[in-house]
Every structure is written in structure tokens, then in C-alpha cells.
Amino acid sequence: MDDPYLNDLKNEFREYSSELKILKKNLLKSNSPEEQSKIIKKIDSIAKEMEKNQRQSTRVTKSRLKEKTKSNKNSRF
């Protein structure tokens, strides 16, 4: 299904994933407990955003499928 809004959500998810990879590397390199704490908070924040993104993507996909099913039923008659 090619939907501009879903494509935007997918792109956001990819950006979150790449940001998490960078933060993970920084966390492993860091020796400072304060810096590690900041990085972990950022990771938690991004993880929450990713969850919101996934829920929204699921809702939109279901909605689009319902619309498509309704339009297919209406076009048959």
C-alpha cells in the first residue's frame, strides 16, 4: 500500500532507528555515569516515540484497509 502518510511514518521510524544506533555506540564508548544517564534518557524518549509511531501506523493501516474494503464492496454493485 502506497500512502504518503504511512511513508512519512516509515521514514520517521527509520530515522529513530538510526539515531538509536548512534546513541548505542555513544553509550558504549562513554565512561562518564552522567553522560551515560543522559544517553539512556534519550534512548528511552526515542523508544517512546517509536512506539507512538508504530501505534499510529497500525491505526492508519487498518483505517486504509477498511476504506479500501468499503470501496471495493461499493464498486461491485
Secondary structure, 3 states (H helix, E strand, C coil): CCCHHHHHHHHHHHHHHHHHHHHHHHHHHCCCHHHHHHHHHHHHHHHHHHHHHHHHHHHHHHHHHHHHHHHHHHHHC
